[in-house]
């Protein structure tokens, strides 16, 4: 009977019947989809490999959402470089405190190998998290017995004291296998300090170089003193390996009587004595360098074959107090503008663009490293912007446009060097323009420079003159709707 009624209704009112059938079909389809989603959610809720807790999950750019379950095949390659920097300077930074209540870094299902007492290696899946942070985002697992709380390593990772942070990012390294027994390997602490009137400045390097640690190697202190419009003076002190002490666990360094020591409050005690290369003078350095909180560059290491280059900036914006004395004539500094970085690698035929400067409330770092025999096209520069709260933004201008309006003498050669420089970049709604005004410049012929380590490679450089400049940086633009404006002094480097 029901079938007969349906058939007659279809014959008498075909359009209405078709419409009703369509609506019924859509309703059934929606119900099937909802039931499928519910089943998937229930399955995921029961999955111990799913990273849980919080309102937002942060993943590397390009990772598929399915890879959130990092125990799968894609999880073998799942990582976030500089995770602690991202945690401290981006996600849990004071800048976002009004919008982010808690952040919990977590690793799930990471493939590791455990070695047993009898020497066997056993594959295991391991996880890692900070208990207090996991609890803060509501993802704390039930504790059946005992207690689970942060230990000293957890605290040091999430909230290191200034001294601990310096040692963690500023320690020394041993050459990797690709650079072992390479005489051009070098690693050094570098500091600069600028007088209040910006007319005098010093570059101070504590270098360990050569076939470290089992070949022919040693240490050197190099101090160059500059005066605007005047000649520079170089002071050098060397030391044999027996008089050099460095560590892969901390940033302290001793080269003969010279030393760099990280104090308990995170400041650097810099002490050095050296003899003038061409003259009878001596220089004594006694400075305490204080990095501004949060204003640092966490580091990067580039590797292309045997070309290895590492770089970290613990003191992007710093102040120096103390004295530099030349033959007992001293210049005293009180909270003078200063800077500290740390470099390591093989510098065979390598060139670079580099600069670090204050610009009002902002501090900028820019750079690019270019191996001489690189098969890769020239990469964009990076411009790293910070303020008193730490990291602000990153830009990638394609090039820095120089105006070579100055001429200086390098030996018997007249060399044209920059008088101005400009970088521009637009990234979405963010914009940046950097203008450099060069007040003073000096140059070194790398083909005769001992510090280069490999003069033969330098002779093949199209631009063998290493140019160091002092000047002003002006910035303008906008980041996240915030205006960028400022001007200040800095130091810049290029090649000609």
Secondary structure as a PSIPRED ss2 file (coil, helix, strand):
# PSIPRED VFORMAT (PSIPRED V4.0)

   1 X C   1.000  0.000  0.000
   2 X H   0.000  1.000  0.000
   3 X H   0.000  1.000  0.000
   4 X H   0.000  1.000  0.000
   5 X H   0.000  1.000  0.000
   6 X H   0.000  1.000  0.000
   7 X H   0.000  1.000  0.000
   8 X H   0.000  1.000  0.000
   9 X H   0.000  1.000  0.000
  10 X H   0.000  1.000  0.000
  11 X H   0.000  1.000  0.000
  12 X H   0.000  1.000  0.000
  13 X C   1.000  0.000  0.000
  14 X H   0.000  1.000  0.000
  15 X H   0.000  1.000  0.000
  16 X H   0.000  1.000  0.000
  17 X H   0.000  1.000  0.000
  18 X H   0.000  1.000  0.000
  19 X H   0.000  1.000  0.000
  20 X H   0.000  1.000  0.000
  21 X H   0.000  1.000  0.000
  22 X H   0.000  1.000  0.000
  23 X H   0.000  1.000  0.000
  24 X H   0.000  1.000  0.000
  25 X H   0.000  1.000  0.000
  26 X H   0.000  1.000  0.000
  27 X H   0.000  1.000  0.000
  28 X H   0.000  1.000  0.000
  29 X H   0.000  1.000  0.000
  30 X H   0.000  1.000  0.000
  31 X H   0.000  1.000  0.000
  32 X H   0.000  1.000  0.000
  33 X H   0.000  1.000  0.000
  34 X H   0.000  1.000  0.000
  35 X H   0.000  1.000  0.000
  36 X H   0.000  1.000  0.000
  37 X H   0.000  1.000  0.000
  38 X H   0.000  1.000  0.000
  39 X H   0.000  1.000  0.000
  40 X H   0.000  1.000  0.000
  41 X H   0.000  1.000  0.000
  42 X H   0.000  1.000  0.000
  43 X H   0.000  1.000  0.000
  44 X H   0.000  1.000  0.000
  45 X H   0.000  1.000  0.000
  46 X C   1.000  0.000  0.000
  47 X C   1.000  0.000  0.000
  48 X C   1.000  0.000  0.000
  49 X C   1.000  0.000  0.000
  50 X C   1.000  0.000  0.000
  51 X C   1.000  0.000  0.000
  52 X C   1.000  0.000  0.000
  53 X C   1.000  0.000  0.000
  54 X C   1.000  0.000  0.000
  55 X C   1.000  0.000  0.000
  56 X C   1.000  0.000  0.000
  57 X C   1.000  0.000  0.000
  58 X C   1.000  0.000  0.000
  59 X C   1.000  0.000  0.000
  60 X C   1.000  0.000  0.000
  61 X C   1.000  0.000  0.000
  62 X C   1.000  0.000  0.000
  63 X C   1.000  0.000  0.000
  64 X C   1.000  0.000  0.000
  65 X H   0.000  1.000  0.000
  66 X H   0.000  1.000  0.000
  67 X H   0.000  1.000  0.000
  68 X H   0.000  1.000  0.000
  69 X C   1.000  0.000  0.000
  70 X C   1.000  0.000  0.000
  71 X C   1.000  0.000  0.000
  72 X C   1.000  0.000  0.000
  73 X H   0.000  1.000  0.000
  74 X H   0.000  1.000  0.000
  75 X H   0.000  1.000  0.000
  76 X H   0.000  1.000  0.000
  77 X H   0.000  1.000  0.000
  78 X C   1.000  0.000  0.000
  79 X C   1.000  0.000  0.000
  80 X C   1.000  0.000  0.000
  81 X C   1.000  0.000  0.000
  82 X C   1.000  0.000  0.000
  83 X H   0.000  1.000  0.000
  84 X H   0.000  1.000  0.000
  85 X H   0.000  1.000  0.000
  86 X H   0.000  1.000  0.000
  87 X H   0.000  1.000  0.000
  88 X H   0.000  1.000  0.000
  89 X H   0.000  1.000  0.000
  90 X H   0.000  1.000  0.000
  91 X H   0.000  1.000  0.000
  92 X C   1.000  0.000  0.000
  93 X C   1.000  0.000  0.000
  94 X H   0.000  1.000  0.000
  95 X H   0.000  1.000  0.000
  96 X H   0.000  1.000  0.000
  97 X C   1.000  0.000  0.000
  98 X C   1.000  0.000  0.000
  99 X C   1.000  0.000  0.000
 100 X C   1.000  0.000  0.000
 101 X C   1.000  0.000  0.000
 102 X C   1.000  0.000  0.000
 103 X C   1.000  0.000  0.000
 104 X C   1.000  0.000  0.000
 105 X C   1.000  0.000  0.000
 106 X E   0.000  0.000  1.000
 107 X E   0.000  0.000  1.000
 108 X E   0.000  0.000  1.000
 109 X E   0.000  0.000  1.000
 110 X E   0.000  0.000  1.000
 111 X E   0.000  0.000  1.000
 112 X E   0.000  0.000  1.000
 113 X E   0.000  0.000  1.000
 114 X E   0.000  0.000  1.000
 115 X E   0.000  0.000  1.000
 116 X C   1.000  0.000  0.000
 117 X C   1.000  0.000  0.000
 118 X C   1.000  0.000  0.000
 119 X C   1.000  0.000  0.000
 120 X C   1.000  0.000  0.000
 121 X E   0.000  0.000  1.000
 122 X E   0.000  0.000  1.000
 123 X E   0.000  0.000  1.000
 124 X E   0.000  0.000  1.000
 125 X E   0.000  0.000  1.000
 126 X E   0.000  0.000  1.000
 127 X E   0.000  0.000  1.000
 128 X E   0.000  0.000  1.000
 129 X E   0.000  0.000  1.000
 130 X C   1.000  0.000  0.000
 131 X H   0.000  1.000  0.000
 132 X H   0.000  1.000  0.000
 133 X H   0.000  1.000  0.000
 134 X H   0.000  1.000  0.000
 135 X H   0.000  1.000  0.000
 136 X H   0.000  1.000  0.000
 137 X C   1.000  0.000  0.000
 138 X C   1.000  0.000  0.000
 139 X C   1.000  0.000  0.000
 140 X C   1.000  0.000  0.000
 141 X C   1.000  0.000  0.000
 142 X C   1.000  0.000  0.000
 143 X C   1.000  0.000  0.000
 144 X C   1.000  0.000  0.000
 145 X C   1.000  0.000  0.000
 146 X C   1.000  0.000  0.000
 147 X C   1.000  0.000  0.000
 148 X C   1.000  0.000  0.000
 149 X C   1.000  0.000  0.000
 150 X C   1.000  0.000  0.000
 151 X C   1.000  0.000  0.000
 152 X H   0.000  1.000  0.000
 153 X H   0.000  1.000  0.000
 154 X H   0.000  1.000  0.000
 155 X H   0.000  1.000  0.000
 156 X H   0.000  1.000  0.000
 157 X H   0.000  1.000  0.000
 158 X H   0.000  1.000  0.000
 159 X C   1.000  0.000  0.000
 160 X C   1.000  0.000  0.000
 161 X C   1.000  0.000  0.000
 162 X H   0.000  1.000  0.000
 163 X H   0.000  1.000  0.000
 164 X H   0.000  1.000  0.000
 165 X H   0.000  1.000  0.000
 166 X H   0.000  1.000  0.000
 167 X H   0.000  1.000  0.000
 168 X H   0.000  1.000  0.000
 169 X H   0.000  1.000  0.000
 170 X H   0.000  1.000  0.000
 171 X C   1.000  0.000  0.000
 172 X C   1.000  0.000  0.000
 173 X C   1.000  0.000  0.000
 174 X C   1.000  0.000  0.000
 175 X C   1.000  0.000  0.000
 176 X C   1.000  0.000  0.000
 177 X H   0.000  1.000  0.000
 178 X H   0.000  1.000  0.000
 179 X H   0.000  1.000  0.000
 180 X C   1.000  0.000  0.000
 181 X C   1.000  0.000  0.000
 182 X C   1.000  0.000  0.000
 183 X C   1.000  0.000  0.000
 184 X C   1.000  0.000  0.000
 185 X E   0.000  0.000  1.000
 186 X E   0.000  0.000  1.000
 187 X E   0.000  0.000  1.000
 188 X E   0.000  0.000  1.000
 189 X E   0.000  0.000  1.000
 190 X E   0.000  0.000  1.000
 191 X E   0.000  0.000  1.000
 192 X E   0.000  0.000  1.000
 193 X E   0.000  0.000  1.000
 194 X E   0.000  0.000  1.000
 195 X C   1.000  0.000  0.000
 196 X C   1.000  0.000  0.000
 197 X C   1.000  0.000  0.000
 198 X C   1.000  0.000  0.000
 199 X C   1.000  0.000  0.000
 200 X E   0.000  0.000  1.000
 201 X E   0.000  0.000  1.000
 202 X E   0.000  0.000  1.000
 203 X E   0.000  0.000  1.000
 204 X E   0.000  0.000  1.000
 205 X E   0.000  0.000  1.000
 206 X E   0.000  0.000  1.000
 207 X E   0.000  0.000  1.000
 208 X E   0.000  0.000  1.000
 209 X E   0.000  0.000  1.000
 210 X E   0.000  0.000  1.000
 211 X C   1.000  0.000  0.000
 212 X C   1.000  0.000  0.000
 213 X C   1.000  0.000  0.000
 214 X C   1.000  0.000  0.000
 215 X C   1.000  0.000  0.000
 216 X C   1.000  0.000  0.000
 217 X E   0.000  0.000  1.000
 218 X E   0.000  0.000  1.000
 219 X E   0.000  0.000  1.000
 220 X E   0.000  0.000  1.000
 221 X E   0.000  0.000  1.000
 222 X E   0.000  0.000  1.000
 223 X E   0.000  0.000  1.000
 224 X E   0.000  0.000  1.000
 225 X E   0.000  0.000  1.000
 226 X E   0.000  0.000  1.000
 227 X E   0.000  0.000  1.000
 228 X C   1.000  0.000  0.000
 229 X C   1.000  0.000  0.000
 230 X C   1.000  0.000  0.000
 231 X C   1.000  0.000  0.000
 232 X C   1.000  0.000  0.000
 233 X E   0.000  0.000  1.000
 234 X E   0.000  0.000  1.000
 235 X E   0.000  0.000  1.000
 236 X E   0.000  0.000  1.000
 237 X E   0.000  0.000  1.000
 238 X E   0.000  0.000  1.000
 239 X E   0.000  0.000  1.000
 240 X E   0.000  0.000  1.000
 241 X H   0.000  1.000  0.000
 242 X H   0.000  1.000  0.000
 243 X H   0.000  1.000  0.000
 244 X E   0.000  0.000  1.000
 245 X E   0.000  0.000  1.000
 246 X E   0.000  0.000  1.000
 247 X C   1.000  0.000  0.000
 248 X C   1.000  0.000  0.000
 249 X C   1.000  0.000  0.000
 250 X C   1.000  0.000  0.000
 251 X C   1.000  0.000  0.000
 252 X C   1.000  0.000  0.000
 253 X E   0.000  0.000  1.000
 254 X E   0.000  0.000  1.000
 255 X E   0.000  0.000  1.000
 256 X C   1.000  0.000  0.000
 257 X C   1.000  0.000  0.000
 258 X E   0.000  0.000  1.000
 259 X E   0.000  0.000  1.000
 260 X E   0.000  0.000  1.000
 261 X E   0.000  0.000  1.000
 262 X E   0.000  0.000  1.000
 263 X C   1.000  0.000  0.000
 264 X C   1.000  0.000  0.000
 265 X C   1.000  0.000  0.000
 266 X C   1.000  0.000  0.000
 267 X C   1.000  0.000  0.000
 268 X E   0.000  0.000  1.000
 269 X E   0.000  0.000  1.000
 270 X E   0.000  0.000  1.000
 271 X E   0.000  0.000  1.000
 272 X E   0.000  0.000  1.000
 273 X E   0.000  0.000  1.000
 274 X E   0.000  0.000  1.000
 275 X E   0.000  0.000  1.000
 276 X E   0.000  0.000  1.000
 277 X C   1.000  0.000  0.000
 278 X C   1.000  0.000  0.000
 279 X C   1.000  0.000  0.000
 280 X C   1.000  0.000  0.000
 281 X C   1.000  0.000  0.000
 282 X E   0.000  0.000  1.000
 283 X E   0.000  0.000  1.000
 284 X E   0.000  0.000  1.000
 285 X E   0.000  0.000  1.000
 286 X E   0.000  0.000  1.000
 287 X E   0.000  0.000  1.000
 288 X E   0.000  0.000  1.000
 289 X E   0.000  0.000  1.000
 290 X E   0.000  0.000  1.000
 291 X E   0.000  0.000  1.000
 292 X C   1.000  0.000  0.000
 293 X C   1.000  0.000  0.000
 294 X C   1.000  0.000  0.000
 295 X C   1.000  0.000  0.000
 296 X C   1.000  0.000  0.000
 297 X E   0.000  0.000  1.000
 298 X E   0.000  0.000  1.000
 299 X E   0.000  0.000  1.000
 300 X E   0.000  0.000  1.000
 301 X E   0.000  0.000  1.000
 302 X E   0.000  0.000  1.000
 303 X E   0.000  0.000  1.000
 304 X E   0.000  0.000  1.000
 305 X C   1.000  0.000  0.000
 306 X C   1.000  0.000  0.000
 307 X E   0.000  0.000  1.000
 308 X E   0.000  0.000  1.000
 309 X E   0.000  0.000  1.000
 310 X E   0.000  0.000  1.000
 311 X E   0.000  0.000  1.000
 312 X E   0.000  0.000  1.000
 313 X E   0.000  0.000  1.000
 314 X E   0.000  0.000  1.000
 315 X E   0.000  0.000  1.000
 316 X E   0.000  0.000  1.000
 317 X E   0.000  0.000  1.000
 318 X E   0.000  0.000  1.000
 319 X E   0.000  0.000  1.000
 320 X E   0.000  0.000  1.000
 321 X E   0.000  0.000  1.000
 322 X E   0.000  0.000  1.000
 323 X E   0.000  0.000  1.000
 324 X E   0.000  0.000  1.000
 325 X E   0.000  0.000  1.000
 326 X E   0.000  0.000  1.000
 327 X C   1.000  0.000  0.000
 328 X C   1.000  0.000  0.000
 329 X E   0.000  0.000  1.000
 330 X E   0.000  0.000  1.000
 331 X E   0.000  0.000  1.000
 332 X E   0.000  0.000  1.000
 333 X E   0.000  0.000  1.000
 334 X E   0.000  0.000  1.000
 335 X E   0.000  0.000  1.000
 336 X E   0.000  0.000  1.000
 337 X E   0.000  0.000  1.000
 338 X E   0.000  0.000  1.000
 339 X E   0.000  0.000  1.000
 340 X E   0.000  0.000  1.000
 341 X E   0.000  0.000  1.000
 342 X E   0.000  0.000  1.000
 343 X E   0.000  0.000  1.000
 344 X E   0.000  0.000  1.000
 345 X E   0.000  0.000  1.000
 346 X E   0.000  0.000  1.000
 347 X C   1.000  0.000  0.000
 348 X C   1.000  0.000  0.000
 349 X C   1.000  0.000  0.000
 350 X C   1.000  0.000  0.000
 351 X E   0.000  0.000  1.000
 352 X E   0.000  0.000  1.000
 353 X E   0.000  0.000  1.000
 354 X E   0.000  0.000  1.000
 355 X E   0.000  0.000  1.000
 356 X E   0.000  0.000  1.000
 357 X E   0.000  0.000  1.000
 358 X E   0.000  0.000  1.000
 359 X E   0.000  0.000  1.000
 360 X C   1.000  0.000  0.000
 361 X C   1.000  0.000  0.000
 362 X E   0.000  0.000  1.000
 363 X E   0.000  0.000  1.000
 364 X E   0.000  0.000  1.000
 365 X E   0.000  0.000  1.000
 366 X E   0.000  0.000  1.000
 367 X E   0.000  0.000  1.000
 368 X E   0.000  0.000  1.000
 369 X E   0.000  0.000  1.000
 370 X E   0.000  0.000  1.000
 371 X C   1.000  0.000  0.000
 372 X C   1.000  0.000  0.000
 373 X C   1.000  0.000  0.000
 374 X C   1.000  0.000  0.000
 375 X C   1.000  0.000  0.000
 376 X C   1.000  0.000  0.000
 377 X C   1.000  0.000  0.000
 378 X C   1.000  0.000  0.000
 379 X C   1.000  0.000  0.000
 380 X C   1.000  0.000  0.000
 381 X C   1.000  0.000  0.000
 382 X E   0.000  0.000  1.000
 383 X E   0.000  0.000  1.000
 384 X E   0.000  0.000  1.000
 385 X E   0.000  0.000  1.000
 386 X E   0.000  0.000  1.000
 387 X E   0.000  0.000  1.000
 388 X C   1.000  0.000  0.000
 389 X C   1.000  0.000  0.000
 390 X E   0.000  0.000  1.000
 391 X E   0.000  0.000  1.000
 392 X E   0.000  0.000  1.000
 393 X E   0.000  0.000  1.000
 394 X E   0.000  0.000  1.000
 395 X E   0.000  0.000  1.000
 396 X C   1.000  0.000  0.000
 397 X C   1.000  0.000  0.000
 398 X C   1.000  0.000  0.000
 399 X C   1.000  0.000  0.000
 400 X C   1.000  0.000  0.000
 401 X E   0.000  0.000  1.000
 402 X E   0.000  0.000  1.000
 403 X E   0.000  0.000  1.000
 404 X C   1.000  0.000  0.000
 405 X C   1.000  0.000  0.000
 406 X E   0.000  0.000  1.000
 407 X E   0.000  0.000  1.000
 408 X E   0.000  0.000  1.000
 409 X E   0.000  0.000  1.000
 410 X E   0.000  0.000  1.000
 411 X C   1.000  0.000  0.000
 412 X C   1.000  0.000  0.000
 413 X E   0.000  0.000  1.000
 414 X E   0.000  0.000  1.000
 415 X E   0.000  0.000  1.000
 416 X E   0.000  0.000  1.000
 417 X E   0.000  0.000  1.000
 418 X C   1.000  0.000  0.000
 419 X C   1.000  0.000  0.000
 420 X E   0.000  0.000  1.000
 421 X E   0.000  0.000  1.000
 422 X E   0.000  0.000  1.000
 423 X E   0.000  0.000  1.000
 424 X E   0.000  0.000  1.000
 425 X E   0.000  0.000  1.000
 426 X E   0.000  0.000  1.000
 427 X E   0.000  0.000  1.000
 428 X C   1.000  0.000  0.000
 429 X C   1.000  0.000  0.000
 430 X E   0.000  0.000  1.000
 431 X E   0.000  0.000  1.000
 432 X E   0.000  0.000  1.000
 433 X E   0.000  0.000  1.000
 434 X E   0.000  0.000  1.000
 435 X E   0.000  0.000  1.000
 436 X E   0.000  0.000  1.000
 437 X E   0.000  0.000  1.000
 438 X E   0.000  0.000  1.000
 439 X E   0.000  0.000  1.000
 440 X E   0.000  0.000  1.000
 441 X E   0.000  0.000  1.000
 442 X E   0.000  0.000  1.000
 443 X E   0.000  0.000  1.000
 444 X E   0.000  0.000  1.000
 445 X E   0.000  0.000  1.000
 446 X H   0.000  1.000  0.000
 447 X H   0.000  1.000  0.000
 448 X H   0.000  1.000  0.000
 449 X C   1.000  0.000  0.000
 450 X H   0.000  1.000  0.000
 451 X H   0.000  1.000  0.000
 452 X H   0.000  1.000  0.000
 453 X C   1.000  0.000  0.000
 454 X C   1.000  0.000  0.000
 455 X H   0.000  1.000  0.000
 456 X H   0.000  1.000  0.000
 457 X H   0.000  1.000  0.000
 458 X H   0.000  1.000  0.000
 459 X H   0.000  1.000  0.000
 460 X C   1.000  0.000  0.000
 461 X C   1.000  0.000  0.000
 462 X C   1.000  0.000  0.000
 463 X C   1.000  0.000  0.000
 464 X C   1.000  0.000  0.000
 465 X E   0.000  0.000  1.000
 466 X E   0.000  0.000  1.000
 467 X E   0.000  0.000  1.000
 468 X E   0.000  0.000  1.000
 469 X E   0.000  0.000  1.000
 470 X E   0.000  0.000  1.000
 471 X E   0.000  0.000  1.000
 472 X E   0.000  0.000  1.000
 473 X E   0.000  0.000  1.000
 474 X E   0.000  0.000  1.000
 475 X E   0.000  0.000  1.000
 476 X E   0.000  0.000  1.000
 477 X E   0.000  0.000  1.000
 478 X E   0.000  0.000  1.000
 479 X E   0.000  0.000  1.000
 480 X C   1.000  0.000  0.000
 481 X C   1.000  0.000  0.000
 482 X E   0.000  0.000  1.000
 483 X E   0.000  0.000  1.000
 484 X E   0.000  0.000  1.000
 485 X E   0.000  0.000  1.000
 486 X E   0.000  0.000  1.000
 487 X E   0.000  0.000  1.000
 488 X E   0.000  0.000  1.000
 489 X E   0.000  0.000  1.000
 490 X E   0.000  0.000  1.000
 491 X E   0.000  0.000  1.000
 492 X E   0.000  0.000  1.000
 493 X E   0.000  0.000  1.000
 494 X E   0.000  0.000  1.000
 495 X E   0.000  0.000  1.000
 496 X C   1.000  0.000  0.000
